[in-house]
């Protein structure tokens, strides 16, 4: 087996990325502190053609060297916007027909592996602060809460890991429905 060179991967350039059909998924970062986490979410969003990232509250915005370090250029390809209020954004996206899924541990949460999606729907995934998680007010405004099953001793995953797991899961399910 031979490793492929980057030029053999046939990736889109930024212009082609911007023109490509996007996954019907937006990501909401609710008061994320870590610039490296923000950059990692940009990179995951690029990989799965995410429609847009919303950076809310204290979440830092590009350009910043620590975001750039982990995003590896994805801040140039993925559309993003800053919003002061996550709750106001969630209400607006709900009015625009998005199904809001808060990624959190909560009563009556749906385990990610049990999540059923509908191919015609648009989804907004809310990822919360590294310490406090998704705010209760945002959880209350969401359609559902999704929990990533975990079986070890720790109570949570890093937000960038959570984003990768959840986005991959939704993207995979959407593409399976297309087939």
ZIVEN-V689107 format. One record per pair of residues at least 4 apart in sequence whose ideal C-beta (glycine too) atoms are under 6 Angstrom apart, sorted by the first residue. I is the first residue (numbers start at 1). J is the second residue. If there is no record, write none. Layout:
i = (I,I)
j = (J,J)
//
This chain:
i = (4,4,12,12,14,14,17,20,22,22,23,23,23,23,24,25,25,26,26,26,27,27,27,28,28,28,29,29,29,30,30,30,30,30,30,31,31,31,32,32,32,33,35,35,35,35,36,36,37,37,38,38,39,39,39,40,40,41,41,42,42,42,42,43,43,43,44,44,44,45,45,45,46,46,46,48,48,52,53,53,54,54,54,55,55,55,56,56,60,61,62,62,67,71,74,83,86,87,87,87,90,90,90,93,93,94,97,98,98,99,99,99,100,100,100,101,101,101,101,102,102,102,102,102,103,103,103,103,104,104,104,104,105,106,106,109,109,110,110,110,110,111,111,112,112,112,115,117,119,125,126,126,127,127,128,128,130,134,134,148,157,157,163,167,168)
j = (8,9,16,17,76,77,77,49,49,51,48,49,50,171,122,50,123,51,52,124,50,53,125,54,124,126,55,59,127,56,86,126,128,134,138,57,58,129,37,38,59,130,60,64,66,67,66,70,159,160,60,67,67,70,71,70,160,160,163,71,74,75,78,71,72,74,163,164,167,50,53,78,74,77,78,167,171,79,78,80,81,83,89,59,61,82,83,86,64,82,67,75,71,75,78,89,138,137,138,141,100,138,141,98,124,100,122,122,124,121,123,143,124,142,143,123,125,144,146,126,134,139,142,145,127,146,162,166,133,134,139,145,147,139,145,145,147,114,115,144,146,147,149,146,148,169,146,173,177,166,134,138,159,163,133,134,159,138,139,165,161,162,167,171,172)
//
